[in-house]
Amino acid sequence: RDIFLNELVRHDGLADLSVDETVGLPFCAGCTTAHGTVRCVDCLGTALYCPECVVKDHERSPLHRVQIWNGLFFAPYSLYAAGLEIQLGHDGGSCPASQPMDSPLTVIDVTGIHLVRYNLCQCARVGASRPIVQLLRAAYFPSTVQRPRTVVTFRTLRLFHALTVQSKVNAYDFYNGLVRITDGAGLLKLKSRYKEFIYTVRFYRHIRMAKRGGRAHSPGGIEATGLGELVVKCPACPDPDMNLPMGWDTAPDSERYKYALSLAIDANFKLKLKNRKKIRDVSLTSGWSYFVEESAYQQHLALHKDEAEMKHCKSTHAAVNASQMPGDKRFAVTGVGAAICARHLFYRAHGVGDLQRGERYVNMDYVVLSTISLTAPKIRDFFLSYDISCQWSQNFWNRMDRYPGKELDPDEKTVKFVIPKFHLQAHGEPCQINYSLNYTEGVGRTCGEGIEAGWADTNGAALSTREMSASFRHEALDDFFGAINWRKIVTLGQYLLKSLRAAAPEYATQTLKQNELNATFPPEVVEKWEEMVTAWDADSSQPNPYKEPNSGSAMNNVRLELAEEEAAEASRGIASLHDMSASTFLNVGLELEEQQHVLRLRGRVKDGTPREKAARQEKSNTLRHRIQVWRSVQQTYMPALSNVQAAAEAASPSPSPPTDTTPPSPVPATRTRSRRAAKANEDNSDRPEYTTLWLPSQIPANLRSSGCTAGLIEKEIRLRVAQADDALHHIRRQLRVRLALIHHKRIHVDGPGQRAMTRAQTMLKRVNEKLQRYVAKYRRARVALETLEPGGPWEADVPELSDKDVRSPTKDEKGVGKGRRELSWIWRVQRQDSRDVPGAREATEEEVHESMRVEWAQGRARVRRWREEIQLLLEEMRRTAETLMERSAMWTRRAEQHTDVSDDIARGLRAYAHRQANIHCSLAVSFVQLWSPSVSALGYSVTW
């Protein structure tokens, strides 16, 4: 460390330079006659020069930083102070008609902010005499057109653009970083040029986007730019005018999915815009890129602003619940809605639009229809993935009829609505079947969640873009979207190859497993199921092959079974001991036990309003009354209860209150209890939630057989097994809901919005409380079973549930989350067939087959999705190569397209066009070389 420290300090002095002892200065390294006092920080070496030599050496490097030795240290200095002048207009050459300018030029460069003395060329050269042209040819981008006094160098703009699209560095921080480089001590009192820098950055973005869009090569120039012409298009998506084979539109139904367009739709509420009514706003590129054309969009919203949106789904997505919430007065725009390519995650032309309040259909419809009508009018088949497709699809075609100019004809277009795999878990069972990507023909292994990754890439710019004007914000976000798209093009080769290498072995594995399963069924059964799946794929109103037959919950089935048995006993002359049957008595006891648990949880909250305390007391009184009524029946089915209570009181005058995980033990093990625990027990002794119910599982083993009527213990065992089964179902449900809420909060809520954050935290707290209730319910059931029948057959169906087992599923086809984590056993328990459900009769062979139908259909769907994925990947590889080669040819044609320009401009047009042609051709060639070995090794073929 000392070596590094010493070497850094060495640069602050004269180092090893020979010094003239008479004046204490070295001689100039240039002329060697004068004394050297000035050094260049950006040149190599430590030599000192006189001011005249420094100026001469830096005629072509006017933005280098220099320092002057004052006898004690190196002080700030500048080439401007040394007398340097630069000549514009002749690409660095001399000018016979030079005109010195009175005011220096402020130049913002990566090396800092400089003053530069400059001379303009007064030669009467056509197209080169204007000051802005002379500055641009010197690689200086002027901040104004008339009388420019501030410029930004091209290399500074390129650096800032690269940093802002990659790491979302904002202009304010970047500019002040340059100020710090120029004057870290704050002694030079630099005049702020931040506004000029902002103007220059905006215009540079605009010109750069037009350049990459080929507008310089068009005779019409920038003004002739059409809608969506400046986007970076996805080369793998179907484009009839670019990459689809002949006859694609007449392909058989089994092949149509290869030429379908998949769109992922979502909203982002972090990309806001502050409400600034007095700001002056001029649009440079309205409708030319990713945002929809603003004037037509606003007219559409004005015509349809009062349309009601009904809720058809039981999910709790914000897209459903908050669609009609009033907007925030602080913001003119509360977010953006987008429709992107679902398989390759490219932003699309006219695929983004502002949201004014919530995620309303009128906004999202327009965005989806705009990108379809502009970019895919000839495509016949669409897959639309949206987290509320189950609701958004309702009346979809009716809404299309009300949007003039952007109709979708249901007779010509086929649209299938799906829900992204991650969000699907928060929906109910009908949505999970009818809108599942796993069960939809033609989607391959598309997950539909990729748009969320795009939001993560753009959210870093939210704090800076919200401060801009509306048009400036659109242009900045358009620039970000274009940069994201180009980055995806560069990496598309590896992405498609990796996907193919993963899909091929998985398809082989799933095919083998499905063939083995098919062999266990008679051929006619498999054929029947095939027809059932095919019919449902063609018409969703047909019987659903993926729907599990549901005869009610396990708890309800056990209740029905016990009731039927008691009815049969009554028919045989065995009368019930009470009007309330034994099974009903036990079931009421379990309900009372659950109510006790809930009241104990709420009783932990000591504070609260008088109203809340009164409500808790009222519920406690109701529970006390129910227990008293139940006690009168208990004497019938548990006649020795008084003896049990007496024994318990004799063994422990202050019995332990019930806990949330174990039933109370009337005869606890001998132990020393603290005074605090004894005091708490005395305080709770009269509260009904801490009253011991004395169910059979709460009676000591030596008193159980004599204290209960015949068959009561066996019935509680069966009810407890069913109770555990129902609790486990609800645990899985709450975990899925919690996972969806956490994901939504992370993407859309986390940030400065305190109100939305509080609501999200409150909702998560409620879900966690419900989850813990069901966990405690499961554990109570298991502890009761261990007490009633240790080591019984129930242990296979009711494993021990630890805290580490209560976790969300992984991110695979069976669930959501991290893909490499081990799946908890709660997600791997076998699904019961009809013989395993309590209360069911003996199943026939047909019923046994039917109980496996869903498993067979899911296996078939897995095989077909992996096969489709392979075919889609091969087609996408072919389309990508063809698109890139076609774009290369297009740029080659552009090289000679614009001839009405001067020779020097024509040279630049040709060079840039050939460079772009080379880039696209090289990408295509490199991709094919990358893909071909693996495609051949896997046994496939592609016509490149």
Sequence and secondary structure as in RCSB ss.txt:
>XXXX:A:sequence
RDIFLNELVRHDGLADLSVDETVGLPFCAGCTTAHGTVRCVDCLGTALYCPECVVKDHERSPLHRVQIWNGLFFA
PYSLYAAGLEIQLGHDGGSCPASQPMDSPLTVIDVTGIHLVRYNLCQCARVGASRPIVQLLRAAYFPSTVQRPRT
VVTFRTLRLFHALTVQSKVNAYDFYNGLVRITDGAGLLKLKSRYKEFIYTVRFYRHIRMAKRGGRAHSPGGIEAT
GLGELVVKCPACPDPDMNLPMGWDTAPDSERYKYALSLAIDANFKLKLKNRKKIRDVSLTSGWSYFVEESAYQQH
LALHKDEAEMKHCKSTHAAVNASQMPGDKRFAVTGVGAAICARHLFYRAHGVGDLQRGERYVNMDYVVLSTISLT
APKIRDFFLSYDISCQWSQNFWNRMDRYPGKELDPDEKTVKFVIPKFHLQAHGEPCQINYSLNYTEGVGRTCGEG
IEAGWADTNGAALSTREMSASFRHEALDDFFGAINWRKIVTLGQYLLKSLRAAAPEYATQTLKQNELNATFPPEV
VEKWEEMVTAWDADSSQPNPYKEPNSGSAMNNVRLELAEEEAAEASRGIASLHDMSASTFLNVGLELEEQQHVLR
LRGRVKDGTPREKAARQEKSNTLRHRIQVWRSVQQTYMPALSNVQAAAEAASPSPSPPTDTTPPSPVPATRTRSR
RAAKANEDNSDRPEYTTLWLPSQIPANLRSSGCTAGLIEKEIRLRVAQADDALHHIRRQLRVRLALIHHKRIHVD
GPGQRAMTRAQTMLKRVNEKLQRYVAKYRRARVALETLEPGGPWEADVPELSDKDVRSPTKDEKGVGKGRRELSW
IWRVQRQDSRDVPGAREATEEEVHESMRVEWAQGRARVRRWREEIQLLLEEMRRTAETLMERSAMWTRRAEQHTD
VSDDIARGLRAYAHRQANIHCSLAVSFVQLWSPSVSALGYSVTW
>XXXX:A:secstr
 HHHHHHHHHTTS TT   BTTTTB B TTTSSSB  EEESSSSS   B HHHHHHHTTT TT  EEEE SSSEE
EE HHHHT EEE SSTTS  TTEEE SS EEEEETTEEEEEEEEEE    TTT SHHHHHHHTTEEES SSS  E
EEEHHHHHHHHHHHHHH   HHHHHHHHHHHH TTS S     HHHHHHHHHHHHHHHHHHHTTGGGSTTTGGG 
 TTTTS   SSS  TTTT  TTGGG  GGGGGGG EEEEEEEESSS EE  TT     SSTTTSSB  HHHHHHH
HHHSTT           HHHHTTT    TTEEE EEEEEEETTT  EEEEEEEEESSS  HHHHHHHHHHHHHHH
 TT  EEEEEETTHHHHTTTHHHHHHTSTT    TTT EEEEEB HHHHTTS HHHHHHTBTTSSTT TT  S H
HHHHHHHHGGGHHHHTTS HHHHHHHHHHHHHHHHHHHHHHHHHHHHHHHHHHHHHHHHHHHHHHHHHTTS HHH
HHHHHHHHHHHHH TTS  TT       HHHHHHHHHHHHHHHHHHTT   SSSS HHHHHHHHHHHHHHHHHHH
HHHT     HHHHHHHHHHHHHHHHHHHHHHHHHHHH TTHHHHHHHHHHH SS     SSS   SS       H
HHHHHHHHHTT GGGS    GGGS HHHHHHHS TTHHHHHHHHHHHHHHHHHHHHHHHHHHHHHHHHHIIIII 
SS HHHHHHHHHHHHHHHHHHHHHHHHHHHHHHHHHHHSTT GGGGTS    GGGS    SSTT  S TTS   G
GGTS    TTTSTT     HHHHHHHTHHHHHHHHHHHHHHHHHHHHHHHHHHHHHHHHHHHHHHHHHHTTT  S
S HHHHHHHHHHHHHHHHHHHHHHHHHHHHHHHHHHHTT     
